Amino acid sequence: MVKLRSFETDDIKELHRWSNDSRSILMVGRTPLTYEQVLQEVEEKRRNNDLLLGIENEEQQLVGWVFLKDIDHGHGRASIGILLAPEARGKGYGKVAMEQMIDVGFKQLRLNKIYLTTRGTNEQAIGLYKKIGFTVEGKLRKHAYVDGQYLDTYFMGILASEWRT
């Protein structure tokens, strides 16, 4: 069982660890971050009124975070993001957490669309997003410079009318 809960300041040390995992760095395409940089990122998200939730597993251990950012009530849309602890990947937590957050976005925030971007090389994530119900809406060719090469970025979205209730 996966449970979403408030993402607390005490959780940032774990987020810092996950953010500096080699696979996370490769998928996001950036350099390692200091604790202070991660703290500033979280504080900026809070100032922007992004919805930040921690992901807990059945043992009530924090295994990731999921967020809605760029929430635009006027246009009824937001961007979703997720990051799991390296040891929590491949166990189904991401799918359940994404589905729970999408429910929050459509049912509580009354959004019409939730979208995301992901690297074209992140086939595992693309497969998961498609399984959840996201559609590839576009591809930004050679859009991101990661690990010495330019990679495509996929833009994916799901509409409230497409979401199973």
N, C-alpha and C positions, 0 to 999 in steps of 0.2 A: 504494500500500500504506500502510495506517495501522497504527501500532504504539503500544500503550499502554506507558508507563513510569512509574516513580516521579515524583511531582510534588515537585520540589526547592525549597528556599528561594530559590535564584537565579531560579526561574521566576515568583516573585511580582510582579516588575516588569512582566512581560508580562500577567499576570492583572489587575493594576491598570489597564493600558492598555485591555484588553478590557472590563473592568467599567465603564469610564467612556465607552465608545462610546455614542452617542446612542440607537441601537436597543436595546442591552443595558439601558440605564437605563429606557427606555420599557417593555420587556417585563417587567422585574422590578418596575418601579414604585417607584423610590427616587431619592434625590438622588446626585450624584457622590460618590465616596469618596476619601479621601486614601490615600496609600500605607500609612500606619500603620494605618488602618482595615481595609484589605485584608489586611495582615499579621496583624492581630488576628483577623480572620475565619478565616484559614488556621490559625493557632495553635489557635483554639477547635475547629475541625474535627479537628485532630490530637489534642487532649485528649479529644475525644469518640470517638476510635478510628474516625473516618470513613475510608473508603478513598479516597484522592486519587491520581488518575493523570493524567499529562500525555499529550497526544495529539500524536504526531509524524507528519509526512507522509513521503512517499518520500525527500525530501531531508534527512530527520532534523531538520527544523525544528519547533519547538514551535508548534502551531496551535490548541491549546485544552486544556481539562481536562474530565475527567468524574469523578464521584464517587458513592459510595454513602454515604448518611448515615442517621442514626437506625437503625443496624443492630441488629435485635432478634432474637437467635438463639432466644430462647424462643418467639417467635411466628413465626419464620422469614420476616421481612420487612425491607425496607429501602427508602429513598427514593433515587431516582437523579436526578442533575442534570448538566447539561453547559453549557459556554460555549465558543464558538469565537471565534477572532480575527476581526474584521470582514472581513479580506481572505480568510479561509478558508471563509466561509459559501457554501453553494450548490455545493460541490464534492464532496459525498458523504462527507466526513470524519465528519460527525456521525452518520450512519447506521451506518457501520462501527464507530466508537468506541462507540456505544451498544450495538450487538450484542455487541462484545467484552466490555464491562463486564457486560452481562446474563449472558453465559456465565460470567464469573467469579462473579457472584452466585449463579447456580443450581448450577453444577458444583463450584466450590471452596468457597464459603461455605455451600452446601446450603440456600439460602433457598427458600421456597415462593412468595413474592410480591415483586415489585418494583413500586413505584408512583411517581407524580410528580404535580405540579400544574403547570398552565400557564394563561396568560391566554386567555380565549375569543377575543380578537382575534389571537392568534398562530396564524393558520391554517396557516402553513408548518410550524410545529412540530407542531401537532395532526395534520396529514397525515403527517408523518414518523413520529410515534409510532404511528399506526394502521398504517402500512406495516410497521413493525417487529413489530407484534402486540399493542400495547396496546389496551385497551378503555376507552371512557369509562364510568366507574362512577358519576359524579355531576357535577353542576354546582352550584357555590356562587354563587348569584345576587348580582350587584352586590357582590362580596366584596372587591374591591381598588380603591383610589382611585389612579388613574394619570392624570397629565396633565390634571387638571381634571374627570375623569369617573369614575364607578363602573363597573367591568368585572366580568364573570363570570370565575370561576376554574373550570377543569375539573380533576377528579380522575380520573386514568387509572391502570390497573394491568395487569399481566401475571402469570400464574401459571406455575410451573415446568412444569406439565402442558400448557400451551399453547405453550411455547417449543420451537421446532424444534431438534433436536440436531445 
